[in-house]
Amino acid sequence: MTPSEPNTWTPDRTVPGLDPGDLPFAASAFDRDAVDREHRDLRAEAGTDPSARVLVMVGGDAPVRDGHLVLEEYAAAPAASGDPAHPDVYLGRLRGDDAPVLLRSFPAGAEVPGQNDVVRAGLRTLGTELEPEETSLLVTAQSVGLWHRDHPRCPRCGTVTEVIRSGWARECPEDQTLHFPRTDPAVIVAITDGHEDPERERILLGRSSLWASNRYSTLAGFVEPGESAEQAVVREIFEEAGIVVGSVHYQGSQPWPFPRSLMLGFRAVAHTVDFTPDGQEILDLRWFTRAELKAAAGERAIVLPGRISIAHALIASWLGEPIPEGA
């Protein structure tokens, strides 16, 4: 294979995957009632259930008190806005008490009555502070809430669509087309040079054009139509770094609702090690041995991804130990 032919990959089953517990957005999930919500309006049923709770979000921020999400009793929650871009959505049931939970969202800046004693924060802040089940609930709420906000109209005719299936689909009243929440798959890759000596093996990290000059992370990109995730790994790394990779193996996944991605984590081995940053998305690239990475991160010479992201888990998995606290 030559650098002009980045079109093959070899699966490698010898590298263990990531532990879902290491991915803040991918740990313990609540019960989504996915089958029942297709056939009954569980939003309406929640209105008659005394145990029902409502998660009230304003512009993507959720209410928190004493380290937990605040879930209002249904009768005490502020009334829905009536905005077709902010409908109620049935989220599911928390496994602890089996109470049904609805999402009730409002635009950023909206004045929402009640909840004066709560702190509002976004998912980037709360992702590593909440219990795993609450984090999963919040990730889902943000993802489906943003979809409703951004897609209230039929993409074919422009008509405002009607919310169906307990908030998990929309139907156009003009042409009866169905529309579902969108998820964009993306690959994110820990690239190594495959050296047999662990002390000499290196990982490739890059600096995005959107980041500070000392922030580095694994490379990532979206999967294109008609492309497998493994093919996307090979293409994206060649486009962004000019490096041909092989031995592509899947590590784990993480929803990333900023606004609607699903990050598919991989590890790959470079077949060529001389790199050329594309100069648009990636401005700089560096190879690090394990010792070099720990030293640079510990001294804050570089800043690595925070624990909220799968990039952090990919780097820590390769490093074989937690990333230094200073990073």
DOVO-728554 format. One record per residue (C-alpha): x, y, z; residue number from 1. Coordinates in nm, 2 decimals. Layout:
<recs>
((X Y Z) NUM)
...
</recs>
This chain:
<recs>
((0.00 0.00 0.00) 1)
((0.13 0.35 -0.09) 2)
((0.02 0.69 0.05) 3)
((-0.18 0.74 -0.26) 4)
((-0.39 0.43 -0.20) 5)
((-0.55 0.46 0.15) 6)
((-0.82 0.21 0.08) 7)
((-0.76 -0.11 0.28) 8)
((-0.77 -0.20 0.65) 9)
((-0.70 -0.51 0.85) 10)
((-0.91 -0.59 1.16) 11)
((-0.71 -0.67 1.47) 12)
((-0.90 -0.86 1.75) 13)
((-0.61 -0.86 1.99) 14)
((-0.67 -0.51 2.14) 15)
((-0.93 -0.49 2.41) 16)
((-1.21 -0.24 2.37) 17)
((-1.30 0.04 2.61) 18)
((-1.49 -0.01 2.93) 19)
((-1.83 0.17 2.89) 20)
((-1.78 0.28 3.25) 21)
((-1.49 0.49 3.13) 22)
((-1.72 0.68 2.89) 23)
((-1.94 0.93 3.09) 24)
((-2.21 0.94 2.82) 25)
((-2.22 0.56 2.76) 26)
((-2.27 0.40 3.10) 27)
((-2.58 0.28 3.27) 28)
((-2.89 0.36 3.07) 29)
((-3.25 0.42 3.19) 30)
((-3.55 0.23 3.05) 31)
((-3.66 0.40 2.73) 32)
((-3.99 0.21 2.70) 33)
((-3.90 0.21 2.33) 34)
((-4.17 -0.05 2.23) 35)
((-4.46 0.10 2.42) 36)
((-4.39 0.46 2.31) 37)
((-4.44 0.35 1.95) 38)
((-4.79 0.24 2.01) 39)
((-4.93 0.46 2.28) 40)
((-4.89 0.83 2.37) 41)
((-4.69 0.79 2.69) 42)
((-4.68 1.16 2.73) 43)
((-5.05 1.17 2.78) 44)
((-5.04 0.87 3.02) 45)
((-4.77 1.05 3.22) 46)
((-5.02 1.33 3.28) 47)
((-5.24 1.10 3.48) 48)
((-4.96 0.92 3.67) 49)
((-4.90 1.07 4.01) 50)
((-4.54 0.94 4.00) 51)
((-4.45 1.11 3.67) 52)
((-4.16 1.36 3.67) 53)
((-4.06 1.64 3.43) 54)
((-3.71 1.74 3.34) 55)
((-3.73 2.11 3.25) 56)
((-3.45 2.23 3.03) 57)
((-3.39 2.59 2.92) 58)
((-3.17 2.64 2.62) 59)
((-2.99 2.31 2.68) 60)
((-2.93 2.38 3.05) 61)
((-3.07 2.14 3.31) 62)
((-3.17 2.21 3.67) 63)
((-2.95 2.06 3.94) 64)
((-2.97 2.05 4.32) 65)
((-2.73 1.87 4.55) 66)
((-2.55 1.70 4.27) 67)
((-2.86 1.55 4.11) 68)
((-3.10 1.64 3.83) 69)
((-3.42 1.81 3.95) 70)
((-3.72 1.62 3.82) 71)
((-4.04 1.81 3.90) 72)
((-4.37 1.65 3.98) 73)
((-4.58 1.66 3.68) 74)
((-4.85 1.88 3.84) 75)
((-4.59 2.13 3.97) 76)
((-4.39 2.16 3.64) 77)
((-4.42 2.48 3.44) 78)
((-4.67 2.46 3.15) 79)
((-4.54 2.37 2.81) 80)
((-4.46 2.66 2.58) 81)
((-4.68 2.54 2.30) 82)
((-4.39 2.60 2.06) 83)
((-4.38 2.33 1.79) 84)
((-4.00 2.34 1.81) 85)
((-4.01 2.26 2.19) 86)
((-4.27 1.98 2.24) 87)
((-4.29 1.75 2.54) 88)
((-4.10 1.42 2.48) 89)
((-4.14 1.10 2.68) 90)
((-3.79 1.00 2.78) 91)
((-3.85 0.68 2.98) 92)
((-3.83 0.55 3.33) 93)
((-3.54 0.57 3.58) 94)
((-3.47 0.22 3.70) 95)
((-3.46 0.32 4.07) 96)
((-3.82 0.42 4.12) 97)
((-3.98 0.33 3.78) 98)
((-4.12 0.68 3.75) 99)
((-4.20 0.80 3.40) 100)
((-4.00 1.11 3.30) 101)
((-4.09 1.37 3.04) 102)
((-3.87 1.64 2.88) 103)
((-4.02 1.99 2.87) 104)
((-3.79 2.23 2.70) 105)
((-3.78 2.60 2.65) 106)
((-3.57 2.83 2.43) 107)
((-3.25 2.99 2.57) 108)
((-3.34 3.30 2.77) 109)
((-3.70 3.20 2.84) 110)
((-3.84 3.30 3.18) 111)
((-3.96 2.98 3.34) 112)
((-4.16 3.00 3.66) 113)
((-4.05 2.81 3.96) 114)
((-3.72 2.63 4.01) 115)
((-3.56 2.94 4.17) 116)
((-3.35 2.73 4.41) 117)
((-3.18 2.53 4.14) 118)
((-2.85 2.57 3.95) 119)
((-2.87 2.54 3.57) 120)
((-2.58 2.39 3.38) 121)
((-2.51 2.22 3.05) 122)
((-2.41 1.87 2.96) 123)
((-2.04 1.96 2.92) 124)
((-2.04 2.06 3.29) 125)
((-2.27 1.79 3.43) 126)
((-2.14 1.49 3.22) 127)
((-1.89 1.39 3.49) 128)
((-2.08 1.51 3.79) 129)
((-2.41 1.32 3.78) 130)
((-2.48 0.96 3.84) 131)
((-2.45 0.75 3.52) 132)
((-2.83 0.69 3.48) 133)
((-2.90 1.07 3.52) 134)
((-2.62 1.15 3.27) 135)
((-2.78 0.91 3.02) 136)
((-3.12 1.07 3.07) 137)
((-2.97 1.41 3.01) 138)
((-2.78 1.31 2.70) 139)
((-3.10 1.17 2.56) 140)
((-3.30 1.48 2.65) 141)
((-3.04 1.71 2.49) 142)
((-3.02 1.51 2.18) 143)
((-3.39 1.47 2.10) 144)
((-3.46 1.83 2.23) 145)
((-3.21 1.97 1.98) 146)
((-3.36 1.77 1.70) 147)
((-3.71 1.91 1.76) 148)
((-3.57 2.26 1.79) 149)
((-3.38 2.24 1.46) 150)
((-3.63 2.03 1.26) 151)
((-3.99 2.15 1.33) 152)
((-4.08 2.16 0.96) 153)
((-4.11 1.90 0.68) 154)
((-3.78 1.91 0.47) 155)
((-3.99 1.83 0.16) 156)
((-4.26 2.09 0.17) 157)
((-4.18 2.32 0.47) 158)
((-4.50 2.25 0.66) 159)
((-4.48 2.24 1.04) 160)
((-4.49 1.87 1.13) 161)
((-4.69 1.71 1.40) 162)
((-4.52 1.53 1.70) 163)
((-4.61 1.16 1.72) 164)
((-4.49 0.85 1.89) 165)
((-4.45 1.00 2.23) 166)
((-4.22 1.27 2.10) 167)
((-3.99 1.04 1.91) 168)
((-4.11 1.12 1.55) 169)
((-4.28 1.39 1.35) 170)
((-4.53 1.35 1.07) 171)
((-4.60 1.60 0.79) 172)
((-4.98 1.66 0.77) 173)
((-4.95 1.75 0.40) 174)
((-4.76 1.45 0.26) 175)
((-4.77 1.21 0.56) 176)
((-4.39 1.16 0.55) 177)
((-4.23 1.05 0.88) 178)
((-3.92 1.21 1.02) 179)
((-3.71 1.07 1.30) 180)
((-3.43 1.21 1.52) 181)
((-3.10 1.24 1.34) 182)
((-2.77 1.09 1.45) 183)
((-2.45 1.17 1.26) 184)
((-2.19 0.89 1.30) 185)
((-1.83 1.00 1.33) 186)
((-1.50 0.81 1.38) 187)
((-1.24 0.91 1.64) 188)
((-0.90 0.74 1.62) 189)
((-0.60 0.67 1.84) 190)
((-0.32 0.63 1.58) 191)
((0.00 0.45 1.69) 192)
((0.32 0.37 1.51) 193)
((0.29 0.00 1.61) 194)
((0.64 -0.03 1.76) 195)
((0.69 -0.36 1.94) 196)
((0.86 -0.20 2.23) 197)
((0.60 -0.03 2.45) 198)
((0.85 0.23 2.57) 199)
((0.92 0.33 2.21) 200)
((0.57 0.30 2.07) 201)
((0.42 0.64 1.98) 202)
((0.07 0.79 1.95) 203)
((-0.02 1.07 1.70) 204)
((-0.21 1.36 1.84) 205)
((-0.33 1.67 1.65) 206)
((-0.42 2.03 1.72) 207)
((-0.75 2.16 1.57) 208)
((-0.77 2.50 1.41) 209)
((-1.04 2.58 1.66) 210)
((-0.83 2.52 1.97) 211)
((-0.57 2.69 2.18) 212)
((-0.21 2.64 2.07) 213)
((-0.13 2.37 2.33) 214)
((-0.44 2.16 2.31) 215)
((-0.40 1.82 2.14) 216)
((-0.63 1.52 2.08) 217)
((-0.70 1.22 1.87) 218)
((-0.81 1.28 1.51) 219)
((-1.18 1.25 1.41) 220)
((-1.42 1.30 1.13) 221)
((-1.77 1.22 1.00) 222)
((-1.86 0.90 0.82) 223)
((-1.97 0.98 0.46) 224)
((-2.28 0.82 0.29) 225)
((-2.20 0.48 0.15) 226)
((-1.89 0.44 0.37) 227)
((-1.82 0.20 0.65) 228)
((-1.67 0.33 0.97) 229)
((-1.34 0.15 0.90) 230)
((-1.32 0.31 0.56) 231)
((-1.39 0.65 0.72) 232)
((-1.10 0.59 0.95) 233)
((-0.86 0.53 0.66) 234)
((-0.99 0.82 0.46) 235)
((-1.01 1.08 0.74) 236)
((-0.66 1.01 0.87) 237)
((-0.51 1.03 0.52) 238)
((-0.70 1.36 0.45) 239)
((-0.61 1.53 0.78) 240)
((-0.26 1.39 0.84) 241)
((-0.14 1.24 0.51) 242)
((-0.08 0.91 0.69) 243)
((-0.19 0.57 0.57) 244)
((-0.33 0.35 0.85) 245)
((-0.42 -0.02 0.88) 246)
((-0.50 -0.26 1.16) 247)
((-0.82 -0.07 1.23) 248)
((-1.01 -0.20 1.53) 249)
((-1.32 -0.08 1.71) 250)
((-1.29 0.03 2.07) 251)
((-1.63 0.16 2.18) 252)
((-1.88 0.44 2.12) 253)
((-2.02 0.74 2.29) 254)
((-2.31 0.97 2.20) 255)
((-2.19 1.33 2.16) 256)
((-2.50 1.55 2.14) 257)
((-2.32 1.87 2.03) 258)
((-2.55 1.86 1.86) 259)
((-2.61 1.51 1.73) 260)
((-2.30 1.29 1.68) 261)
((-2.23 0.93 1.77) 262)
((-1.86 0.90 1.82) 263)
((-1.72 0.56 1.71) 264)
((-1.38 0.50 1.88) 265)
((-1.11 0.31 1.70) 266)
((-0.74 0.23 1.73) 267)
((-0.53 0.21 1.41) 268)
((-0.16 0.15 1.32) 269)
((0.02 0.39 1.09) 270)
((0.18 0.23 0.79) 271)
((0.35 0.56 0.71) 272)
((0.48 0.79 0.99) 273)
((0.57 1.11 0.80) 274)
((0.27 1.35 0.84) 275)
((0.14 1.66 0.68) 276)
((-0.14 1.85 0.86) 277)
((-0.41 1.95 0.62) 278)
((-0.37 2.31 0.73) 279)
((-0.75 2.37 0.76) 280)
((-0.89 2.13 1.02) 281)
((-0.56 2.03 1.17) 282)
((-0.28 2.28 1.22) 283)
((-0.02 2.07 1.39) 284)
((0.06 1.70 1.46) 285)
((0.30 1.54 1.70) 286)
((0.41 1.19 1.79) 287)
((0.45 1.11 2.16) 288)
((0.60 0.81 2.34) 289)
((0.42 0.72 2.66) 290)
((0.69 0.89 2.86) 291)
((0.68 1.20 2.65) 292)
((0.30 1.22 2.67) 293)
((0.30 1.19 3.05) 294)
((0.57 1.45 3.09) 295)
((0.41 1.70 2.85) 296)
((0.06 1.66 3.00) 297)
((0.19 1.67 3.36) 298)
((0.38 1.99 3.30) 299)
((0.08 2.14 3.11) 300)
((0.30 2.18 2.80) 301)
((0.00 2.03 2.63) 302)
((-0.36 2.00 2.73) 303)
((-0.54 1.67 2.66) 304)
((-0.92 1.61 2.63) 305)
((-1.12 1.61 2.95) 306)
((-1.28 1.30 3.10) 307)
((-1.61 1.38 2.94) 308)
((-1.50 1.27 2.59) 309)
((-1.41 0.94 2.44) 310)
((-1.09 1.09 2.32) 311)
((-0.97 1.09 2.68) 312)
((-1.06 0.72 2.72) 313)
((-0.88 0.63 2.39) 314)
((-0.56 0.81 2.50) 315)
((-0.57 0.66 2.85) 316)
((-0.63 0.31 2.71) 317)
((-0.32 0.34 2.50) 318)
((-0.12 0.50 2.78) 319)
((-0.22 0.21 3.00) 320)
((-0.28 0.43 3.30) 321)
((-0.48 0.74 3.40) 322)
((-0.39 1.06 3.22) 323)
((-0.19 1.28 3.46) 324)
((-0.42 1.50 3.67) 325)
((-0.25 1.81 3.55) 326)
((-0.38 1.74 3.20) 327)
</recs>
